Amino acid sequence: MDYVLTPGRYVGLVEEEDDFDFNERFTHLRAEFEGQLKEEEKLNKLILENLDKVTLI
């Protein structure tokens, strides 16, 4: 006998309205990522400046 473990076959699947706007989501994520890249650049510069202040004994 062939058994299938896919729940949808036995109980059905709920059909949901998809209100996902790809362009809006992508634009938001891209802007967030670009902001994080700028923050990374600022923090890397700050780290390097602080490392220059450390004196080795």
N, C-alpha and C positions, 0 to 999 in steps of 0.2 A: 504494500500500500504506500502511496506517495503522501507524505505529510508536508505541509507548508506552514512556516512559522510567521507569516506575514499577517499582522492583526487586521489590516484592511480587508482581507479576503473574508473574514468571518464577521466583523462588526461594522464594516463600512468606514468611510473616511468623512470627516467633517469638511465641508467645502467652506472656505473662508474667503471673504472679499480681500483682495490684495490692493491696499492703498499705498504701496511702497513707491516712492518717487525716486528713481535711480539718480537722475540729474541733480536733484536737491541734496540727496544724501552724499553723492560723490563730491559735489562742490564743498559741502560742509567738512567732509573728511579731509579733502585736499588742503583746505584752508587751515584746519587744525594741524595737519602734518607739517605744513610750511612754517607755522608758528613754532612747532616743536623743533624744527631744524634751526631756526633762528635762535631759539633759547639754548640749544645744544652748542651752537657756535659761541654764544656769549659765555656760557659756563666753561667751555674748554679754554677760552682765552683767560678767564679768571683763574682757573686751575693752574695754567702755565705761569701766570704772573705770581701766584702764591708759591709755586715750586721754585721760582727764581729767588724768592726771599729766603728760602731754607738754606742754611749753611751746613755743610758737612763737617763733622768733627774729625 
